[in-house]
Amino acid sequence: MTESNEFVPILSLNSIEQPTLLKRCKTLIEKFKSLYNNSPDFIARAPGRVNLIGEHIDYAGFGVLPMAISNDVIIAVNFSNKKGYTNVRLSNIIDDKYKQKSWDFEGKDKIVEIIVEAGVSEWSNYFKCGYKGILRHLGIDNPVGMDCLVDGIVPIGAGLSSSSSFVCCAALATSHANNAKLTKKQITEISIECERFAGMNSGGMDQTASIFSQFGHALYVEFLPTLNATPTKLPTTNSPITFVVANSLVKADKVITAPIHYNLRVVETKLAAYHLGQLLFGEGCENLKHLCDLYSKSTKVTIDNLEKLSDYVDQVYKKNQNGYTLEELSIMLKLSSTEIYDKFIAKFPVRAERFHLYKRSKHVFEESCRVLKFYKVCTSDSNMDDIKVFESLGNLMNQSHQSCKELFDCSCDELNDLVKICLDGGAFGSRLTGAGWGGCTVSLISEDNVEKFIQHVVTNYYNLKFPSLSKSELNDAIFVTKPSNGAMILKDLLDN
């Protein structure tokens, strides 16, 4: 378990052993000098993540099992440009697509003046989320000026946490520039809160994975009663466990579709928690983890209690799997429509005619159970043979995808096709990863099958659906990933 007082590491750029990252940082430094006629003081880095298992349960309070990937966001920052400089200038290394932004806060209330357009997919919004969140948390009314240059290689809309890694990187850069001594836990919790400025009711998995991850480890993340991140080694097998990420190339913009997809699912799980809490304990629960704690009389989550709660969901809701109207919910919850709106819906934009309590709560309890089983295989001392390890983990991933498809309704035809192709190509398990409705799959294979597996997927998915992709585009669309480092600050840039 990661210590709560641990800080994001500050490393010399010369200590970086990843050639691709080192090359990108050097390019970023040269571009920065050309653009701002000055040198950056440091580079902040925050990676994307792939979620191995535990989809759409973080905002219900349950643990998840992601790992950081090498794809990341890096921001070069100069905060000593000139005395009394209070502006923020933000540029992107792809300047023809992402135009430079600037904000002049001199003589103004900085926090009030930072306007994040909720529900608008505008690249600078994510920087402003992190920047505003740090200033608000620290109560800074006279922040240093910052010249920033961004380079991000987390695919956008792919379910690999491009937005969260950008928010985390912006928060980390802002805190470091303003000499704030914030722990990993503080940066993570601030990032979770401040991404909500953009209109996303974020659960916290993405930010935790980006900040806390360790090289060579997945991360078992628990949110309640407090945030804990436990580095988790994958089982050792003769042919090492390998994960391949394959992008369906269907973009899923969480911010734009949040009212009918992501935010709606958050509301549905909260409605179920409130109603089930009334039935079991005479009072509504804040989320499904809260319900589980009351049921268990403990904050420790067990497979047995999750299975019992899943059975109880069947008893309560299975006869009505078509969802409930607001009027029907009003009768069930003994709340007026206005009270339901104010309590569950008003904070983040949501649009729905019916709310699906059965499917969403059933998925949450069963998916949480699968996370515990996956974690148990990873941490077990038993001498499970290799094929049993691969099959056990793979089956859990397959069940997860089936549940995301049928109970949480967060898959799409292309993802389902891609999962089937991956399984036919030798994957032990394959599932959507991230919010869904497009984006990527993650597949579990043995290392000795990587080349054959990738060729099978390219032939049967990309060559048929996207025949015009270049070799470079294919390499970006399907790739092997291993657990990467989490966030860091890179200094000593002038020697490079």
N, C-alpha and C positions, 0 to 999 in steps of 0.2 A: 504494500500500500504506500502511495506517495505521501510524504510528509506535508502537512498543510502549510508549513512555513518555507517550503522550497521555492526558490526563485528561478525564473527563466534564465538559462545559462547565457553568459556573455563570453564569446569566443573570439579569438583572432581569426581573421579571414584566412591566414596562412595555414591554420590548423584544419581547414575543411578538406576532407579526403574524397568528397564526391566531385569528380571532374566536371560533370554537367553543371552543378550548382556553382562551382568556382568560376567556370567560364561565364555563366550568366551574370554573376556578381561583377566580374571585371568589365563586362560589356556595359552593365548598368552604371558603373562608376564613370566610364568614359563618356557615356551619353549624358550623364548628370553634369559633368564638367562643361560639356559643349552647350548644354541647354541653359544652365544657370551661371556659367562663368565662375564656378566655385567647386569645391570638392565636398562630397558628403561626409558627415561626421560618423555615421554608422549605417548599417543596413539591418532592418528588422525582417524576420522570416517567420511565416506561419504556413504549415502544410494543409492540404486537403486531407480527406479521409475516405476510406471505404469501410462500410459497416458490414462485418462478417455475419452478424445475426442480432436481431432485436430491433425490428422496424416499427416505428410509430408507437413506441412504448415509453420513450424518455419523458415526454410531456405528461404521461400518466403516472410518472414517478418511479418507474421500474428500471432496473439495470440493463445495460447494453454492452455489446462487445465489438467495437470498431478497432481499426488500426490506421495510423497515419500513412500516407503515401508520399512518394518523393515529389510529386507535383505540388507546387506551392505558390505562394505570393511573397514577393520580396519588395521592400520599399526602402530606397536610399533616401536619407534625410540629412539636411543641413539645418541646424537650429542656432547657428552663431553667425548668421549672414551679416547683420549690422546691428548696432545698438538701437534699442527702441523699436525694432522691427516686429510688428504684431500680425503681419499678413500670413496666410497660408496659401502656398501655390502648389497645386497638385497636377502632375503630368503623368502620362502613361507612355511606356516605351513604344507602344503602337500608336503613335500620335495622329496618324491619319484616320483612325477609327475612334479613338477616345481623346477628345479635345481637352486642352489644358483648362483647368478651373482655378479660380482664385477667390479668396474671401478676405476682405479688409475689416478687421475687428477693432481698429484703433478707436478708442473713446466710446466703445459700445459694450453692452452686456453680451459677452461672447456666447454664452450658452443660449440665450434667447435668440440671437441672430443666426444660429446654426439651424437652418430649416431643412429637415429631411422629408422629402415628399413620399409619404406612405403610399404603397401600392404602385409605385413607379419604378420600373426597372432601369435605373440610370446609374452608371458605374460609380460616379462620385458619391452617390448616396451611401454606399457601404463604408467609404472612408469617413464620411461625416458621422455615421452611426458610432464608429469607434472613437473618433475625436471628441464628439459631444459627450459620450458616455464617460470618458475619462475626466473631462473637465467638470462634469456634474458630480462625479463621485469624489473628486479631490477638492471640490469647491474652489477651483482656480479661476480667478477673475482677471488675471493678467498673464496668460500663457505666452511662452516664447513663440516667435515667428518660426515657421517651418517651410522649407522648400523640399518637396517630395517628388520622387520619381518611382513609378510602380511598374513591376513586371510580374504578371501572373500567368501560370501555365496549368492551372486547374481548369479542365474543360467546363465551360459555362452550360448550365442546364442539364448536366450529366448525372446529378445525384452524388457528386463527389465533394460537395461542400465548398464550391467556389466562393459563394457570398460570405459564408462564415469565416473562411480562412482570410478573406480580405478584411472583414470587420476585426478579427483578432489581431491581424498584422497592424492595422491602423491604431487600435487601442494600445498595442505594445509599443509602437513607434512614438505615439503621443506621450505615453507615460514615461518612456525613457528620455525623450527630449526635455520633458519638464522635471526630470530628476526625481521622479516618484519611485519609491521602493515598494513595489507591489509584488506579492507572491503570485505563483502560478494560479492558486485558487482564486485570489482576488481578481486577477486579469480575466480568468475564465468566467467568473460570476458577473463581472461588469460587461463582458462581451455578450453573454447570454441576454442580459437585460437590454443592452443598447442596440442589438440587432432588431429588437421589437419596435424601435423607432421607424423602421422601414415597413411596418405593418405585418410582420411575421411573428406568430405566437410560438416562438422557438422553444424547444424542449431542453437543449443543452448538450446533447451528445456531440454535435459537430465541433463546438467550441472547446469542449473538454479534450477531445481527441487531438485537436490542433495544438493545444497548449501543453498537455501532459505526456504525450506519447514518447516512448523510448525506442531506440533502434533495436530491431530484432524481437520486439514484443507487441502483441496485441494489447488491448487495454480493457479491462473489465471496469465499467463505470457505474457507480451507484450514486443516486441523487438525493435520496432521503433516508434517514433524517438529516444527513449532511453529505456534501459532495466528496466522494472518495474515488480515486483512480488507481487501480491495481495493475501494474504491468504483468502480462500473462504470456508465458512462453507456449508456443504451439508444441504439440507432441513431437518427439523425435522418431522419425521413421527412416528406413533404409534409403528409400527414394524420398527426399524431403517433401513435406507438404508445401504446395505452391498455390497461389491464388492468381487467376487471370481475370482482369477487368475487361469487359467488352461493352462498348458504347452502342446502344441501339440507334444512335444519331437522331432520336426523337427528342427535341429539347423540351425540358419541363421547367418553366419559369415559375418558381414557387411564389414569388411576390405577386405576379399578375394573376395566377389562378388560385391564390390562397382562399378567397371567399367561398369557392365551391369545392375546394379540395382540402388543402392542409389545415387552414383555420377551422373549417367545418368539422374535420375529424377530431380536432382538439375539443371543440364544443360538444360533439356527440359523446366522447369518452367522459367528459365532465358531467353531462346530463345523466349518463348511466350511473356514475359514481354517486351522484346526489340521490337518485331514485333508489338504487340498491341499498344505500346507507339508511334511507328512511324505512325500507322494508325490514332490514336486519337489525337496526339499532335505534330506530325512531328518530334519526337525524341524518340530514344529508352529509355526504363526505365531499371533501375538496377535490380528490382525484381517486383513481382506482387503487393506487398504492395505499392511500389513507384507509380505504375500505379494507384492504388486505391486512393492514396493521391492526385494525380493530377486530377483525375476524380472528387473527392469529394471536391477539393479545401480546404482540411483539412486533418490533420493527424488522425482525429477521424474516426474509421471504423464503418459503420452502416450496418444493415441488408439490408436496402433498396438499398444502392449503390452496395453491393455485389451481390444482386439478379440481378440488372441491368447489371452489368459486366458479370455475368454468361450468361445472355441472349445475350449479345454482342458477347461472345465467340461462341455461337451457330451460329450467323449470319456470323462470319468470317471463322470458321473452320469446321462446321458440315458436309459440303459436302465432306470433305476429312478427314475421321477418321482413315485412314491407315498410317498416318504420312508422313513425308517429308524426302527426301534424302538430303545430304549435298549440292548437286547441285541445288535442288529446293529451299532450304533455302537461298542459295546465291542470287538467283533472288528475292525472297521475301524480304530479309533484305537489299538488295543492298550492299552486302559485298562479297568480294572474299572468296573462301573456306579457304584460308590461314588466312584471317582476322577473319573469324568465329572461326577457330581453336584456334588462338592466344587469342581471346577475351573470348571465352566460354569454351573451352575444354582443353587447354594446362596445366592448373594449377593442375588438378586432373585427374587420368586415367579414360578414358571413351571409351567404344566400342559399336558402334551401326551402323546399316545400315540405319535405319529410325528413325526420331525424332517425338514424338507424342505431338504436341502442343495443340490439342483440348482436349484430355482426361486429360492431366495434369493440364492445366489452369482451366478447368471446375471443376475438383475435388478441386483445391485450393480455388476457390471462394465459392463453395458450402460448403466445410468443414469449412471454416472460418465463414461462416454464422451459421453453426450448433454450433460452439463453443460459439458464442454470445448468441444464444438461450438457450444453456445449462447453461451458466453463468447467464442469466436472470432469469431462473427458480430457481437457487440456491440463488439469491440475492433479489428475488421479495418479497414484503411485502403482496402480495395478499394471501388470505386464500384458497389456492388451496387444495382440499381434497387429501388424501393420494394416492388413486388410480390414480388420475390425475398427481400427481408428478411422480410416478413410470412410468406411461405410457409415459409422455412427455419426460423424460430423456431417457427412454428405446428406444423409437422410434428414437430419435436422434442418439443413439449409433448404432441401426440397419441400419439406413441410411448411417452412416459413414462406416460401414463394407461393405455395398453394393457398395459404391463409391470406397473404397480401392480395392475391388475385380474387378470391371468392368471398372473404369476409370483410376485408378493408377496402376493396374496390380501388386499389391504387396502382394496378398494373395497366398494361395496354397490349394490343395485339402484337406489336413488334417485340416487346419484352417477352411475351409468352412464347413467340416463335424462337427468339434468341435463346431462351432457357432450354427449350426442347432440342435445338441444334447443339448446344453445349453438352447436354446430357448424352445425346447420340454420338458426340465426338469424344467421349471418354471421361467426362467430368463425373465425379462421385456425387457432387451436389452443385446446384446452380440456382441463383435467386436474384431478383431485383435488389438493388442496393440504393439507399437514399430514399427520398420521399416517394419516388415512383412517378407514374403517369408519363413515363419516358425516362431518359437517362440510361444508366448502366446496369449490367448484370455483373455478379462476381461468382466465379466458378472455382471449385476445389478440385485440383488434379495433382498427380504425382509429378515431380520435377522431370522424370525421364520421359514424360508424355507431352511436354510443353510444345515442342515444334510441331508434332503431328496434330495436336489439339488445335492450335492456332490456325494451321492450314485448313483444317476441316471447317472451322467457323468462317474463315475468309471465303472459302469456296461456296459454302451453303447459305451464308447470310450476306456478307458485304458484296461479293461479286454478283449476286442476283439482285439485291435491292439497291446497291449503290455502286454500279459498275465503273463509274468515272472517277472513283477515289484514286489519288496518287499513292505511291508507296509510302511517302511521308505521312499522308493523311491516314492510311491504314495503320501505321505504327502508332499514331496518336489514338486511334479508335480501339485497338485491342493490344493489351500489354500485360506483361507479368509484373506483379507488384509484391513487394515484401515489406514488412513493418519498418517504417522510417522514423527518423528523429522528429520530435515535436518542435515547438517554437524556439527561436533563439535570437540573440542580438549579435551581430558581427561587427567587430571594430578593427583597428589597426589597418585601415584601408589605404593609407597613403603610400605604403610600400608596394602596392600592386599597380 
